[in-house]
Amino acid sequence: MFRRTLCLFFCIVILASLFSAEISAVFAEKDKIVVVLDPGHGGADPGSAGTYAEAYYNLKVAQYCADALNKNGNFTVKMTRSSQSEGLKLAQRGLYADSVNADIIVSIHFNSSTSPSVNGIEIYTSVLDKYDLSGLARITAEKLSKATGLSVRGCFEKYDTGDSTGIYYWSEKYQWDVPNDPSVGSLSDYYGIITWGAKFGFTGM
């Protein structure tokens, strides 16, 4: 247990430091980059089960990332929740990020599996060109993998145009949209935080 906790802490610190450097490059023209960290789940929705509920780990990671980003000095950091008792709906998280003029929202999750062989890093970004962060996702995943030894399960991004170099999660069957809102054209993300970010005019991971 201690070894797993120590490894998790190390991964969190590495992720936060790598993320701060890479995201600074993406938003280099801004004086302060507004990052909204979204610890997934919370409140009545604990997420996947483990030694602690997923919501607990999501919050811990977000808090470590917030500390690292604040120390960097180039970021204004906000969080969609700061305790285990809080739990917002996806649209409420997007609305909050919009209210603080977010440049990016980063939702943090721990997936679960009954198989010990299923592990590694996954990053999801928008299918919309306007909010494309696939390059940032790949760089972050590669550096995190190199620093920790964790495998990269994938950086999931654009819809499949036949280019075998990418990994895609989008499909017409699973996309969803706000009714009668043509603002994103014919495509819409499937994952709620990313979709709601696009609705309010900022990117998400």
Secondary structure by P-SEA (a helix, b strand, c coil): caaaaaaaaaaaaaaaaaaaaaaaaaaccccbbbbbbbcccccccccccccccaaaaaaaaaaaaaaaaaaacccccccccccccccccaaaaaaaaaaacccbbbbbbbbbbccccbbbbbbbbbccccccaaaaaaaaaaaaaaaccccccccccccccccccccccccccccccccccccccccccccaaaaaaaaaccccc
